[in-house]
Amino acid sequence: MIEKNIKTKISFVNCTFEDDVLAYIPDENSGYTYIANFEEDVIFKNCTFEQKALFKYSKFSQHSEFSESKFNGDSSFKYGKFERKALFDSSIFYEIATFKYAYFNNHANFSEAVFKDTAIFKYAKFSEGVSFKNSKFEDNLDLKFAMIDGDFNINGMRVAFNIENKYTQINGQSFSKFLVHKN
């Protein structure tokens, strides 16, 4: 892997990206994989991603915000590392949204987000909580092996099909025990 550190703040507000937005590029010809890491704030607020949005393996050292954005194509934050708050509140994911193995060192906010297809948080780690308050999952929610420490806000969360929660841990207890103790 070849990593490039972006050393300046990135801010896009009310923008539409018609082509792929790639911070992860596997080059089949060379065999190399290129990854962008972000050392300063990354803001994509109220943006529309018409195609793929791939931030696989990216490290976000500061504030990262994708609030109120629309992901019309596949989106991947697989293996992403979020050092500060990660905001995805009120965003809409029309295709599969992948946060598999993502690491959130600070609070993550997915409140009022809509996932039209499967949302994958398998093996994700939330060190200081996550909010799915009033989020809507119109397909499956995969939380298998996820580790959540801190506040786990699922008030008003709706899931149309299955919540995969095998070996999910919330503050040291299983997902089922968390739900029982919540009430």
N, C-alpha and C positions, 0 to 999 in steps of 0.2 A: 504494500500500500504506500502510496505517496500522498502525504498530507500537506495541505497548504493552509497556513494561518492567515485569516483575514483580520487585519489589525485595526480596521476602522469600523465605526458604527454603520449599520445598514438600516435604512428606514424607507419602507414603501407603505403609503397609506392611500386607500381607494384606487388601487392599481389592478389592471387585468394583465395576466401573463398568458399570451396565446400559445406559446410553445412550452416545452418541458422546462422546469426549474430544477437544475441538477447540482447538488452539492456532493453527489456520489456518482462517479462515472467509471464503470468497469470497461476498460479498453481491450476488446478481444484480440486486436491485432498485436499489441505490445505485451499483453498479459498483465499489465499494470492496472491497478485500481486507484483512482484519484478521489480524494476526500477533502472537503473544505471544513475547517474549524473556525469558529467565530470568537474572537477575543473581546469584542465590545458588544453593545446591545444589538439585537437583531429584531427588527419590527416589520411584520407583514400584517398590518391592521386593515381589516375590511378589504382584503384583496381577493381576487378570483384567480385560481390556478386552473386554466382550461384543460391542461394535459397533466402529465406526471409532476409530482412534487417530491423529490427524493433527497432526504437529508440523512440517509443511512450512514451510521458511524460518526456523524458530525458531533463535535463538542461545542456547546454553547456556554462560554465562560461567564457571561453576564446575563442580563435580562433578555428573555426571548418571548416574543408576543406574536401570536397568530390569531388573535381575537377577531371575531366577526368575519372570518375568511371563508371562502367556498373552495373546496377541493373537488373539482369535477372529475379528475382522473385519479389513478392510484396515488396514494401518499404513503411514504415510508420514513419513519424516524427510528427504524430498527437499529439497535445498539447505540442510539443517540444518548448523549450525556448532557444533562441540563444542570448546570451548577447553581443557578439562581432560579427565581420564580419562572415557571413556564405557563403561559396563558394561551389557552385554546378556547376560551369561553365564547359561546354563541357562534361557533364555527359549524359549518356543514360539510360532512364528508360523504360524497355521493358514491364512491367506490370503496373497496377495502382500505381501511386505515390501519397501518401496522406500527405499533410501538413495542414490538417484541424485543426483550432484553434492554429496553430503554431504562436509563437511570436518572431519577429526578432527585437531586440533592436538596432541593427546597420544595416548597408547596407547588403543586400542579393544579391548574384550574381548567376543568372541562365543563363547567356549569353551563347549562342551557345549550350544549352542543347537540347536534343531530348527526347520527351515524346511519346512513341509508343502507349500508351493507355491513358486513362483519367488521367489528372492531377488535383488534388483537393487541392485548396487553400481556401476553404470555411471558413469564419470567421478568416482567417489569419490576423495578424497585422504586418505591416512593418513600423517601427518608423522612419527610416532614408533612405527610398527608397529601390527599387528593380530593378534589370536589367534583362529583358528577351530579350535583344538585340540578334537578329539573332537566337532566339530559335525556335524550330519546334515542334508543337503540332499536332500529327497525328490523334488525336481523339479530345475529348472535353477538354476545359479549364474551370474549375469551380472556379470562383472568387466571388461567392455570399457572400455578407456581409463582404468582405475583406475591410480592412482599410489601405490605403497607404499614408504615409506622406513622403515628400521628392521626390527625382527624381524617376520617373516611366518610365524607358527606354524600349520602345517596338519597337524601330527602327528595321526593318527587321524581326520582329516576324511573324510567320505564324501559323495559326490555321486551320486545315482541316475541322472541323465541327463547333460546337457551342462554343461561349464564354458566359458562364452563369455569368451575372454581376448584378443580382438583388440586390439593396441596396449597391453595391460596392461604396466606397468613396475614391477618389484620391485628396488629399490636400483639402478636404472639398467639392468637387464637384462630381457629378455622373460620371460614366464611359463614358457615352455618351457625356456629356458636356466637359469632359477632351479631348476626341477625336476631338470634334469640335474646341476647343480652341487651340489644338496642331497644327492644320493646319492653 
